[in-house]
Amino acid sequence: MKHLLSKKIGLVFIIVQFLFTVGFAGLALYVDMIPTKYLLAVSLVLIFIMLYTFFSQMSKRMYVLGRVLSGIFCVLMLIGAGYLWQGYSTLDNMAEANVKVDEISAIVMADDAAQTIDDVGDYSFGIISEIGREYTDSMIASIQTDLGKTIQVTEYKDIISLVDSLYNKTAGVIIFNEAYRETIKEKYEEFDTQTRVLGQHQVETVVNVEEDDDETEEKEDEIKKPIIVYLSGIDVYGSLAKTSRSDVNIIAAINPETGQILLVNTPRDYYVPLSISKGMGDKLTHAGIYGVDVSIKTLEMLYDIDIDYYVRVNFSGLKNIVDALGGVRVYSDYTFTSDWGPSFTKGYNNVNGEQALAFCRERHHFGAGDNQRGINHQHMVAAIFDKATSPKIITKFSKLMKSLEDSFETNMKTKKITRYVKFQMDETPDWNIESVSATGTGGKTHTYSMPSQRSYVMYPDENSIKEIHDDIQTILDGGKLKSDKKGKKSKDN
């Protein structure tokens, strides 16, 4: 012991390694992502190295080697802690999303002389009369406060009537939610260049989606309970919190106990009552304009189910995730060249982020149009899931974590996500992914969001809806679908 005390440097090594060991162990327990069997093995190694370092510093011959090993393991623990914290903080940043952002714009024609809101005080302002009125009124109040006077407002029935008023000069400036922009461009293809944003106003709203009970989440065996997750793909780049149409509407029924996953695709043009439309039908994609909570409740009404969680991803997010995974192997039902350039052959294709985005966006080259695009979305989800749950993904961990942070958001709690990660690492279940799609017949009618004109819609096949409800229930009850219902998987079996 006197020899040990005389070697102050050796004592420093022991203290530093002890602090690193305690810190690493504490972090590992806190993030709760490492399975118990691996955590136990790591703990035994750390204890052994700690003891070796301690006793080596008592030896006149082994103290140098002890210090070298101590330094190496301190560095390894620091790196390991960095990976753990990076993973946890990334999950924490994208978890528990509960805010949506509505971006309200004041729009004039591109050749208008006005340069700021101050220049349009005497203009006639056009707004939508009812839908989203609380957001419009919020911006009007802001404008009137800035101008110091009341502005002239004219109400229009829907977004198309509103935009028509700008083009025909009935209104000098219009106010609308930017979530409508892509819908507007279906009629006015050059809208982005023919008009100009004069001013904007953002409104943040808490998204009310039912959450798990905290006490239930504390039970480890609850991780194997079946869940239903809504996967929403929004048709914009940039911020995920921004409200937008949902072009991808996939429900994933997941049973961790049996390893069964059912992906249900609902076409974007499906004509269904929205949760806020008081029974009037609308395209499913328009539900996203009013928030992810409206999309969720609308799908719950359609299939008579309860959705537990949602995940939102946009164009940027899909590309980033696929690239971070090092590409994925996706199944294509057809050979085709997309409007965005990349070509695909029938069967399995290795794709990068740009190719994955082109694969998911294409619909014009298919006889089934948007229905096939929805099926391709299912194939892509399955391909990403296969790659993300592969043990080989550990080599791309850092890149994947960086890509995930701004690529998608979910209302699932952080600790819940880490437990699913832990479950996947611990049991490595052999997931069986199947897919079904809702069907219907095309037609034209008036919709809740655009009542002034007839739009293309798909009228639901009620038998299809019932079958999907039954299929979801089968997965939740621990059963398997009949072989004639199975869709293409993302990998050969």
Buried (B, 14 or more C-beta within 10 A) or exposed (E): EEEBEEBEEBBEBBEBBBEBBEEBBEBBEEBBBBBEEBBEEBBEEBEEBBEBBBEBBBBEEBBEEBBEBBBEBBEBBEEBBEEBBBBBEBBBBBBBBBEBBBBBBBBBBEEBEBEEBEBBBEBBBBBBEEBBEEBBBBBBEBBBEEBEEEBEBBBBBBBBBBBBBBBEEBBBBBBBBBBBBBBBEEBBEEBEEEBBEBBEBBBEBEBEBEBBEEEEBEEEEBBBBBBBBBBBBBBBEEBBBBBBBBBBBBBBBBBBEBEBBBBBBBBBBBBBBBBBBEEEBBBBBBBBBBBBBBBBBBBBEBBEBEBBBBBBBBBBBBBBBBBBBBBBBBBBBBEBEBEEEBEBEEEBBEBBBBBBBBBBBBBEBBEBBBBBBBBBBBBBBBBBBBBBBEEEBEEBEEBBBBBBBBBBBBBBBBBBBBBBBBBBBBEEBEBBBBBBBBBBEBEEEBBBBBBBBEBBBBBBEEEBBEBBBEBBBBBBEEEBBEEEBBBBBBBEE
